[in-house]
Amino acid sequence: MADNIITLTTENFQDEIAKPTPILVDLWAEWCGPCRLIAPILEEIAREYPDRIRIGKLNVDEHPSIAATYDVMSIPTLLLFKDGKEERRIVGARPKHALVAELSPYL
């Protein structure tokens, strides 16, 4: 995992999403094929926009309460938070250009 990607847990989740820099939270699992497909794309986005957006990864198998709190029914689900509020939800894997287009207001 890239150095600028944050591993989220039940303990640090609220603190990380409350920060002023937007954070894109990747809700994923080890066994999820599409999750593995978008992981390198998220690493590229983290490297290309380090001062504009943060990337956080939350393993839903290890922290199911957060997935339940946000009604995550399918993975990968990407939740974009700004100042602690969910601003955008992207469900399913997308190519890089599609993700960047959806995130462009925050980049």
The first five atom37 places (N, CA, C, CB, O) and aatype in JSON, in Angstrom:
{
  "aatype": [12, 0, 3, 2, 9, 9, 16, 10, 16, 16, 6, 2, 13, 5, 3, 6, 9, 0, 11, 14, 16, 14, 9, 10, 19, 3, 10, 17, 0, 6, 17, 4, 7, 14, 4, 1, 10, 9, 0, 14, 9, 10, 6, 6, 9, 0, 1, 6, 18, 14, 3, 1, 9, 1, 9, 7, 11, 10, 2, 19, 3, 6, 8, 14, 15, 9, 0, 0, 16, 18, 3, 19, 12, 15, 9, 14, 16, 10, 10, 10, 13, 11, 3, 7, 11, 6, 6, 1, 1, 9, 19, 7, 0, 1, 14, 11, 8, 0, 10, 19, 0, 6, 10, 15, 14, 18, 10],
  "atom_mask": [
    [1, 1, 1, 1, 1],
    [1, 1, 1, 1, 1],
    [1, 1, 1, 1, 1],
    [1, 1, 1, 1, 1],
    [1, 1, 1, 1, 1],
    [1, 1, 1, 1, 1],
    [1, 1, 1, 1, 1],
    [1, 1, 1, 1, 1],
    [1, 1, 1, 1, 1],
    [1, 1, 1, 1, 1],
    [1, 1, 1, 1, 1],
    [1, 1, 1, 1, 1],
    [1, 1, 1, 1, 1],
    [1, 1, 1, 1, 1],
    [1, 1, 1, 1, 1],
    [1, 1, 1, 1, 1],
    [1, 1, 1, 1, 1],
    [1, 1, 1, 1, 1],
    [1, 1, 1, 1, 1],
    [1, 1, 1, 1, 1],
    [1, 1, 1, 1, 1],
    [1, 1, 1, 1, 1],
    [1, 1, 1, 1, 1],
    [1, 1, 1, 1, 1],
    [1, 1, 1, 1, 1],
    [1, 1, 1, 1, 1],
    [1, 1, 1, 1, 1],
    [1, 1, 1, 1, 1],
    [1, 1, 1, 1, 1],
    [1, 1, 1, 1, 1],
    [1, 1, 1, 1, 1],
    [1, 1, 1, 1, 1],
    [1, 1, 1, 0, 1],
    [1, 1, 1, 1, 1],
    [1, 1, 1, 1, 1],
    [1, 1, 1, 1, 1],
    [1, 1, 1, 1, 1],
    [1, 1, 1, 1, 1],
    [1, 1, 1, 1, 1],
    [1, 1, 1, 1, 1],
    [1, 1, 1, 1, 1],
    [1, 1, 1, 1, 1],
    [1, 1, 1, 1, 1],
    [1, 1, 1, 1, 1],
    [1, 1, 1, 1, 1],
    [1, 1, 1, 1, 1],
    [1, 1, 1, 1, 1],
    [1, 1, 1, 1, 1],
    [1, 1, 1, 1, 1],
    [1, 1, 1, 1, 1],
    [1, 1, 1, 1, 1],
    [1, 1, 1, 1, 1],
    [1, 1, 1, 1, 1],
    [1, 1, 1, 1, 1],
    [1, 1, 1, 1, 1],
    [1, 1, 1, 0, 1],
    [1, 1, 1, 1, 1],
    [1, 1, 1, 1, 1],
    [1, 1, 1, 1, 1],
    [1, 1, 1, 1, 1],
    [1, 1, 1, 1, 1],
    [1, 1, 1, 1, 1],
    [1, 1, 1, 1, 1],
    [1, 1, 1, 1, 1],
    [1, 1, 1, 1, 1],
    [1, 1, 1, 1, 1],
    [1, 1, 1, 1, 1],
    [1, 1, 1, 1, 1],
    [1, 1, 1, 1, 1],
    [1, 1, 1, 1, 1],
    [1, 1, 1, 1, 1],
    [1, 1, 1, 1, 1],
    [1, 1, 1, 1, 1],
    [1, 1, 1, 1, 1],
    [1, 1, 1, 1, 1],
    [1, 1, 1, 1, 1],
    [1, 1, 1, 1, 1],
    [1, 1, 1, 1, 1],
    [1, 1, 1, 1, 1],
    [1, 1, 1, 1, 1],
    [1, 1, 1, 1, 1],
    [1, 1, 1, 1, 1],
    [1, 1, 1, 1, 1],
    [1, 1, 1, 0, 1],
    [1, 1, 1, 1, 1],
    [1, 1, 1, 1, 1],
    [1, 1, 1, 1, 1],
    [1, 1, 1, 1, 1],
    [1, 1, 1, 1, 1],
    [1, 1, 1, 1, 1],
    [1, 1, 1, 1, 1],
    [1, 1, 1, 0, 1],
    [1, 1, 1, 1, 1],
    [1, 1, 1, 1, 1],
    [1, 1, 1, 1, 1],
    [1, 1, 1, 1, 1],
    [1, 1, 1, 1, 1],
    [1, 1, 1, 1, 1],
    [1, 1, 1, 1, 1],
    [1, 1, 1, 1, 1],
    [1, 1, 1, 1, 1],
    [1, 1, 1, 1, 1],
    [1, 1, 1, 1, 1],
    [1, 1, 1, 1, 1],
    [1, 1, 1, 1, 1],
    [1, 1, 1, 1, 1],
    [1, 1, 1, 1, 1]
  ],
  "atom_positions": [
    [[0.84, -1.18, 0.0], [0.0, 0.0, 0.0], [0.89, 1.24, 0.0], [-0.96, 0.0, 1.22], [1.94, 1.26, 0.65]],
    [[0.47, 2.26, -0.72], [1.25, 3.5, -0.81], [1.34, 4.17, 0.56], [0.62, 4.47, -1.83], [0.46, 4.02, 1.41]],
    [[2.42, 4.93, 0.75], [2.65, 5.61, 2.03], [1.55, 6.6, 2.37], [3.97, 6.32, 2.0], [1.26, 6.82, 3.55]],
    [[0.93, 7.2, 1.36], [-0.06, 8.24, 1.62], [-1.49, 7.7, 1.66], [0.05, 9.3, 0.56], [-2.44, 8.48, 1.52]],
    [[-1.65, 6.4, 1.85], [-2.98, 5.81, 2.03], [-3.11, 5.43, 3.5], [-3.18, 4.56, 1.1], [-2.24, 4.78, 4.08]],
    [[-4.23, 5.86, 4.09], [-4.47, 5.67, 5.52], [-5.25, 4.38, 5.73], [-5.23, 6.88, 6.12], [-6.25, 4.14, 5.07]],
    [[-4.78, 3.56, 6.67], [-5.55, 2.39, 7.07], [-6.54, 2.84, 8.13], [-4.61, 1.24, 7.6], [-6.15, 3.31, 9.2]],
    [[-7.81, 2.69, 7.82], [-8.86, 3.12, 8.74], [-9.33, 1.96, 9.6], [-10.04, 3.71, 7.99], [-9.36, 0.81, 9.17]],
    [[-9.68, 2.29, 10.83], [-10.19, 1.31, 11.78], [-11.4, 1.93, 12.49], [-9.09, 0.88, 12.81], [-11.7, 3.11, 12.31]],
    [[-12.06, 1.14, 13.27], [-13.17, 1.65, 14.07], [-12.68, 2.76, 14.98], [-13.82, 0.53, 14.89], [-13.41, 3.71, 15.25]],
    [[-11.45, 2.64, 15.46], [-10.89, 3.61, 16.4], [-10.56, 4.96, 15.77], [-9.65, 3.04, 17.03], [-10.76, 5.99, 16.41]],
    [[-10.05, 4.99, 14.53], [-9.62, 6.26, 13.95], [-10.57, 6.82, 12.89], [-8.26, 6.09, 13.35], [-10.34, 7.92, 12.38]],
    [[-11.6, 6.1, 12.54], [-12.48, 6.48, 11.44], [-13.07, 7.87, 11.6], [-13.6, 5.47, 11.31], [-12.93, 8.7, 10.71]],
    [[-13.72, 8.14, 12.71], [-14.39, 9.44, 12.91], [-13.39, 10.6, 12.88], [-15.14, 9.45, 14.25], [-13.68, 11.64, 12.3]],
    [[-12.23, 10.42, 13.49], [-11.21, 11.48, 13.48], [-10.73, 11.77, 12.06], [-10.02, 11.08, 14.36], [-10.55, 12.93, 11.69]],
    [[-10.52, 10.73, 11.26], [-10.0, 10.91, 9.9], [-11.03, 11.56, 8.98], [-9.57, 9.58, 9.32], [-10.66, 12.42, 8.18]],
    [[-12.31, 11.18, 9.08], [-13.29, 11.77, 8.17], [-13.64, 13.2, 8.57], [-14.56, 10.92, 8.15], [-14.18, 13.95, 7.76]],
    [[-13.34, 13.59, 9.81], [-13.65, 14.94, 10.27], [-12.62, 15.99, 9.84], [-13.76, 14.95, 11.78], [-12.87, 17.19, 9.96]],
    [[-11.49, 15.55, 9.33], [-10.44, 16.5, 8.91], [-10.91, 17.31, 7.7], [-9.12, 15.75, 8.58], [-11.74, 16.84, 6.93]],
    [[-10.38, 18.53, 7.53], [-10.87, 19.4, 6.45], [-10.53, 18.93, 5.04], [-10.31, 20.76, 6.64], [-11.29, 19.21, 4.11]],
    [[-9.42, 18.22, 4.86], [-9.09, 17.71, 3.53], [-10.01, 16.53, 3.23], [-7.59, 17.28, 3.44], [-10.13, 15.61, 4.04]],
    [[-10.67, 16.53, 2.06], [-11.56, 15.42, 1.73], [-10.83, 14.08, 1.79], [-12.15, 15.62, 0.33], [-9.64, 13.98, 1.48]],
    [[-11.57, 13.05, 2.2], [-11.02, 11.7, 2.23], [-11.96, 10.76, 1.48], [-10.81, 11.22, 3.7], [-13.17, 10.76, 1.7]],
    [[-11.38, 9.98, 0.6], [-12.12, 8.96, -0.13], [-11.88, 7.65, 0.6], [-11.69, 8.89, -1.65], [-10.76, 7.14, 0.64]],
    [[-12.94, 7.1, 1.18], [-12.84, 5.88, 1.97], [-13.21, 4.7, 1.08], [-13.75, 5.94, 3.24], [-14.32, 4.64, 0.54]],
    [[-12.29, 3.77, 0.94], [-12.49, 2.54, 0.18], [-12.9, 1.46, 1.16], [-11.21, 2.14, -0.62], [-12.08, 1.01, 1.97]],
    [[-14.16, 1.03, 1.11], [-14.63, -0.09, 1.92], [-14.42, -1.34, 1.09], [-16.15, 0.08, 2.36], [-15.02, -1.48, 0.02]],
    [[-13.59, -2.23, 1.56], [-13.12, -3.36, 0.78], [-12.98, -4.6, 1.65], [-11.78, -3.02, 0.11], [-13.16, -4.55, 2.86]],
    [[-12.65, -5.72, 1.0], [-12.33, -6.97, 1.7], [-11.27, -7.71, 0.89], [-13.61, -7.87, 1.89], [-11.16, -7.54, -0.32]],
    [[-10.51, -8.51, 1.59], [-9.4, -9.26, 0.99], [-9.89, -10.17, -0.14], [-8.69, -10.09, 2.07], [-9.2, -10.32, -1.15]],
    [[-11.05, -10.78, 0.0], [-11.57, -11.76, -0.94], [-12.26, -11.14, -2.15], [-12.53, -12.67, -0.24], [-12.69, -11.86, -3.05]],
    [[-12.38, -9.82, -2.2], [-13.15, -9.11, -3.23], [-12.29, -8.81, -4.46], [-13.72, -7.8, -2.66], [-11.36, -8.01, -4.39]],
    [[-12.6, -9.45, -5.57], [-11.85, -9.24, -6.81], [-11.89, -7.8, -7.32], [0.0, 0.0, 0.0], [-10.84, -7.23, -7.61]],
    [[-13.08, -7.2, -7.43], [-13.12, -5.8, -7.88], [-12.38, -4.85, -6.93], [-14.56, -5.36, -8.0], [-11.84, -3.83, -7.38]],
    [[-12.34, -5.17, -5.64], [-11.58, -4.35, -4.68], [-10.1, -4.37, -5.03], [-11.8, -4.85, -3.23], [-9.42, -3.34, -4.96]],
    [[-9.61, -5.54, -5.42], [-8.2, -5.67, -5.8], [-7.92, -4.92, -7.11], [-7.81, -7.15, -5.94], [-6.82, -4.42, -7.32]],
    [[-8.93, -4.86, -7.99], [-8.76, -4.15, -9.26], [-8.61, -2.65, -9.07], [-9.93, -4.44, -10.17], [-7.82, -2.01, -9.77]],
    [[-9.36, -2.07, -8.13], [-9.29, -0.61, -7.97], [-8.18, -0.16, -7.03], [-10.61, -0.09, -7.48], [-7.86, 1.03, -6.99]],
    [[-7.61, -1.07, -6.27], [-6.56, -0.68, -5.31], [-5.41, 0.09, -5.98], [-6.0, -1.92, -4.62], [-5.03, 1.14, -5.46]],
    [[-4.84, -0.38, -7.1], [-3.75, 0.38, -7.71], [-4.22, 1.73, -8.28], [-3.11, -0.43, -8.82], [-3.44, 2.68, -8.33]],
    [[-5.47, 1.82, -8.69], [-6.02, 3.09, -9.19], [-6.08, 4.09, -8.04], [-7.42, 2.89, -9.82], [-5.73, 5.25, -8.22]],
    [[-6.53, 3.64, -6.88], [-6.6, 4.52, -5.72], [-5.21, 4.97, -5.29], [-7.32, 3.83, -4.56], [-5.03, 6.11, -4.86]],
    [[-4.23, 4.08, -5.39], [-2.85, 4.45, -5.06], [-2.36, 5.54, -6.03], [-1.92, 3.21, -5.12], [-1.69, 6.48, -5.6]],
    [[-2.69, 5.43, -7.31], [-2.3, 6.45, -8.28], [-2.95, 7.79, -7.94], [-2.69, 6.03, -9.71], [-2.29, 8.83, -7.98]],
    [[-4.23, 7.78, -7.62], [-4.93, 9.01, -7.27], [-4.31, 9.63, -6.02], [-6.44, 8.74, -7.03], [-4.13, 10.85, -5.96]],
    [[-3.97, 8.81, -5.05], [-3.33, 9.32, -3.82], [-2.0, 9.99, -4.14], [-3.11, 8.17, -2.81], [-1.68, 11.02, -3.55]],
    [[-1.23, 9.41, -5.06], [0.07, 10.0, -5.44], [-0.1, 11.27, -6.27], [0.9, 8.98, -6.23], [0.68, 12.21, -6.12]],
    [[-1.11, 11.31, -7.13], [-1.28, 12.44, -8.04], [-1.93, 13.66, -7.39], [-2.1, 12.01, -9.21], [-1.72, 14.78, -7.85]],
    [[-2.71, 13.45, -6.34], [-3.43, 14.56, -5.7], [-3.19, 14.58, -4.19], [-4.94, 14.45, -5.99], [-4.15, 14.63, -3.43]],
    [[-1.94, 14.53, -3.74], [-1.67, 14.35, -2.3], [-2.16, 15.5, -1.41], [-0.21, 14.18, -2.1], [-2.45, 15.28, -0.23]],
    [[-2.24, 16.71, -1.94], [-2.66, 17.84, -1.12], [-4.14, 18.15, -1.23], [-1.86, 19.07, -1.5], [-4.66, 19.0, -0.51]],
    [[-4.84, 17.45, -2.13], [-6.24, 17.76, -2.37], [-7.2, 16.71, -1.85], [-6.47, 17.96, -3.82], [-8.34, 17.03, -1.5]],
    [[-6.76, 15.46, -1.81], [-7.63, 14.38, -1.36], [-6.78, 13.32, -0.66], [-8.42, 13.77, -2.54], [-5.65, 13.05, -1.07]],
    [[-7.34, 12.74, 0.38], [-6.69, 11.63, 1.07], [-7.45, 10.36, 0.72], [-6.64, 11.86, 2.62], [-8.65, 10.4, 0.44]],
    [[-6.76, 9.25, 0.75], [-7.39, 7.95, 0.49], [-7.29, 7.13, 1.78], [-6.7, 7.2, -0.72], [-6.21, 7.01, 2.37]],
    [[-8.4, 6.58, 2.2], [-8.43, 5.71, 3.36], [-9.01, 4.37, 2.97], [0.0, 0.0, 0.0], [-9.93, 4.29, 2.15]],
    [[-8.48, 3.31, 3.56], [-8.97, 1.96, 3.27], [-9.51, 1.35, 4.57], [-7.84, 1.05, 2.66], [-8.83, 1.36, 5.6]],
    [[-10.74, 0.83, 4.49], [-11.37, 0.21, 5.64], [-11.8, -1.2, 5.25], [-12.57, 1.04, 6.14], [-12.64, -1.38, 4.38]],
    [[-11.21, -2.18, 5.91], [-11.55, -3.58, 5.66], [-12.88, -3.88, 6.36], [-10.41, -4.53, 6.16], [-12.96, -3.83, 7.59]],
    [[-13.91, -4.2, 5.58], [-15.24, -4.41, 6.15], [-15.34, -5.7, 6.95], [-16.28, -4.43, 5.05], [-16.21, -5.82, 7.82]],
    [[-14.47, -6.65, 6.68], [-14.48, -7.89, 7.48], [-13.93, -7.63, 8.88], [-13.65, -8.98, 6.78], [-14.37, -8.26, 9.84]],
    [[-12.99, -6.72, 8.99], [-12.39, -6.4, 10.29], [-13.17, -5.33, 11.05], [-10.96, -5.95, 10.09], [-13.08, -5.26, 12.27]],
    [[-13.93, -4.5, 10.34], [-14.66, -3.38, 10.96], [-16.09, -3.31, 10.4], [-13.92, -2.03, 10.72], [-16.46, -2.31, 9.79]],
    [[-16.89, -4.35, 10.61], [-18.22, -4.4, 10.01], [-19.19, -3.34, 10.54], [-18.82, -5.74, 10.23], [-20.16, -3.0, 9.86]],
    [[-18.96, -2.82, 11.72], [-19.9, -1.84, 12.27], [-19.93, -0.55, 11.44], [-19.53, -1.51, 13.72], [-20.98, 0.08, 11.33]],
    [[-18.81, -0.16, 10.87], [-18.79, 1.05, 10.06], [-19.54, 0.82, 8.75], [-17.34, 1.51, 9.77], [-20.3, 1.68, 8.31]],
    [[-19.34, -0.34, 8.14], [-20.09, -0.66, 6.93], [-21.58, -0.66, 7.21], [-19.65, -2.04, 6.37], [-22.37, -0.18, 6.4]],
    [[-21.98, -1.18, 8.34], [-23.4, -1.19, 8.71], [-23.91, 0.22, 8.97], [-23.62, -2.06, 9.96], [-25.02, 0.55, 8.55]],
    [[-23.14, 1.04, 9.63], [-23.54, 2.42, 9.92], [-23.84, 3.19, 8.64], [-22.46, 3.14, 10.72], [-24.77, 3.99, 8.6]],
    [[-23.06, 2.95, 7.59], [-23.23, 3.67, 6.33], [-24.01, 2.87, 5.29], [-21.87, 4.05, 5.78], [-23.99, 3.2, 4.1]],
    [[-24.7, 1.82, 5.72], [-25.56, 1.01, 4.84], [-24.84, 0.53, 3.59], [-26.79, 1.81, 4.44], [-25.37, 0.59, 2.49]],
    [[-23.61, 0.05, 3.78], [-22.84, -0.48, 2.66], [-23.3, -1.91, 2.41], [-21.29, -0.42, 2.95], [-23.15, -2.78, 3.26]],
    [[-23.87, -2.13, 1.24], [-24.43, -3.43, 0.89], [-23.58, -4.2, -0.11], [-25.81, -3.26, 0.34], [-23.76, -5.4, -0.29]],
    [[-22.65, -3.5, -0.76], [-21.83, -4.1, -1.8], [-20.45, -3.46, -1.73], [-22.48, -3.91, -3.21], [-20.31, -2.29, -1.39]],
    [[-19.44, -4.25, -2.06], [-18.08, -3.71, -2.1], [-17.47, -3.99, -3.46], [-17.21, -4.32, -0.96], [-17.82, -4.98, -4.11]],
    [[-16.58, -3.15, -3.9], [-16.09, -1.96, -3.23], [-17.13, -0.84, -3.24], [-14.8, -1.48, -3.89], [-17.85, -0.63, -4.21]],
    [[-17.18, -0.13, -2.14], [-17.94, 1.11, -2.04], [-16.95, 2.19, -1.63], [-19.14, 0.99, -1.01], [-16.17, 2.02, -0.7]],
    [[-16.99, 3.29, -2.35], [-16.13, 4.43, -2.05], [-17.01, 5.55, -1.51], [-15.33, 4.9, -3.32], [-17.96, 5.97, -2.16]],
    [[-16.68, 6.02, -0.32], [-17.42, 7.11, 0.3], [-16.5, 8.32, 0.4], [-17.97, 6.71, 1.71], [-15.41, 8.22, 0.96]],
    [[-16.92, 9.44, -0.15], [-16.12, 10.66, -0.07], [-16.68, 11.51, 1.06], [-16.12, 11.43, -1.42], [-17.85, 11.89, 1.04]],
    [[-15.84, 11.82, 2.03], [-16.22, 12.66, 3.16], [-15.48, 13.98, 3.1], [-15.94, 11.94, 4.5], [-14.29, 14.03, 2.76]],
    [[-16.18, 15.05, 3.44], [-15.56, 16.37, 3.6], [-16.12, 16.95, 4.88], [-15.82, 17.32, 2.36], [-17.34, 17.07, 5.04]],
    [[-15.24, 17.31, 5.8], [-15.65, 17.85, 7.11], [-16.61, 16.93, 7.83], [-16.28, 19.22, 6.94], [-17.54, 17.39, 8.5]],
    [[-16.4, 15.62, 7.7], [-17.2, 14.64, 8.43], [-18.52, 14.27, 7.78], [0.0, 0.0, 0.0], [-19.25, 13.43, 8.31]],
    [[-18.84, 14.86, 6.64], [-20.11, 14.58, 5.97], [-19.87, 13.81, 4.68], [-20.88, 15.89, 5.67], [-18.94, 14.12, 3.93]],
    [[-20.71, 12.8, 4.45], [-20.62, 12.06, 3.2], [-21.1, 12.95, 2.06], [-21.45, 10.74, 3.26], [-22.23, 13.42, 2.06]],
    [[-20.21, 13.17, 1.09], [-20.51, 14.03, -0.04], [-20.85, 13.24, -1.31], [-19.34, 14.95, -0.32], [-21.63, 13.69, -2.15]],
    [[-20.26, 12.06, -1.43], [-20.45, 11.26, -2.64], [-20.26, 9.79, -2.31], [-19.47, 11.69, -3.76], [-19.48, 9.43, -1.43]],
    [[-20.99, 8.94, -3.03], [-20.91, 7.48, -2.86], [-20.74, 6.87, -4.24], [-22.18, 6.9, -2.12], [-21.52, 7.14, -5.16]],
    [[-19.73, 6.03, -4.38], [-19.47, 5.33, -5.64], [-19.45, 3.84, -5.32], [-18.1, 5.79, -6.31], [-18.64, 3.39, -4.51]],
    [[-20.34, 3.09, -5.95], [-20.43, 1.65, -5.69], [-19.91, 0.9, -6.91], [-21.89, 1.23, -5.34], [-20.35, 1.15, -8.03]],
    [[-18.99, 0.0, -6.67], [-18.43, -0.81, -7.74], [-17.12, -0.25, -8.27], [0.0, 0.0, 0.0], [-16.78, 0.92, -8.04]],
    [[-16.4, -1.1, -8.96], [-15.11, -0.7, -9.53], [-15.35, 0.18, -10.75], [-14.27, -1.95, -9.92], [-16.31, 0.0, -11.5]],
    [[-14.46, 1.14, -10.94], [-14.51, 2.06, -12.07], [-13.09, 2.21, -12.62], [-15.11, 3.46, -11.66], [-12.12, 2.07, -11.88]],
    [[-12.96, 2.5, -13.92], [-11.63, 2.83, -14.43], [-11.18, 4.18, -13.87], [-11.63, 2.86, -15.98], [-11.99, 4.97, -13.4]],
    [[-9.89, 4.42, -13.93], [-9.33, 5.63, -13.33], [-9.99, 6.9, -13.87], [-7.83, 5.69, -13.58], [-10.35, 7.78, -13.09]],
    [[-10.15, 7.01, -15.18], [-10.7, 8.24, -15.74], [-12.12, 8.5, -15.22], [-10.72, 8.17, -17.29], [-12.49, 9.65, -15.01]],
    [[-12.9, 7.46, -15.0], [-14.26, 7.63, -14.48], [-14.24, 8.07, -13.01], [-15.05, 6.32, -14.62], [-15.03, 8.92, -12.61]],
    [[-13.33, 7.49, -12.23], [-13.21, 7.91, -10.83], [-12.76, 9.36, -10.72], [-12.24, 7.0, -10.08], [-13.31, 10.13, -9.94]],
    [[-11.75, 9.72, -11.5], [-11.25, 11.1, -11.46], [-12.36, 12.06, -11.88], [-10.01, 11.26, -12.38], [-12.49, 13.13, -11.29]],
    [[-13.16, 11.7, -12.87], [-14.26, 12.56, -13.3], [-15.27, 12.75, -12.18], [-14.94, 11.98, -14.55], [-15.75, 13.86, -11.96]],
    [[-15.61, 11.67, -11.47], [-16.57, 11.77, -10.39], [-16.03, 12.56, -9.19], [-16.99, 10.39, -9.94], [-16.78, 13.2, -8.46]],
    [[-14.73, 12.5, -9.02], [-14.09, 13.18, -7.88], [-13.6, 14.58, -8.25], [-12.91, 12.35, -7.37], [-13.12, 15.31, -7.38]],
    [[-13.72, 14.98, -9.5], [-13.13, 16.24, -9.95], [-13.52, 17.47, -9.12], [-13.53, 16.48, -11.36], [-12.69, 18.36, -8.98]],
    [[-14.73, 17.57, -8.57], [-15.02, 18.76, -7.75], [-14.14, 18.85, -6.48], [-16.48, 18.75, -7.35], [-14.05, 19.91, -5.87]],
    [[-13.51, 17.75, -6.11], [-12.72, 17.7, -4.88], [-11.23, 17.65, -5.16], [-13.12, 16.51, -4.06], [-10.43, 17.65, -4.22]],
    [[-10.83, 17.61, -6.43], [-9.41, 17.46, -6.77], [-8.78, 18.77, -7.14], [-9.23, 16.49, -7.9], [-7.59, 18.82, -7.45]]
  ]
}
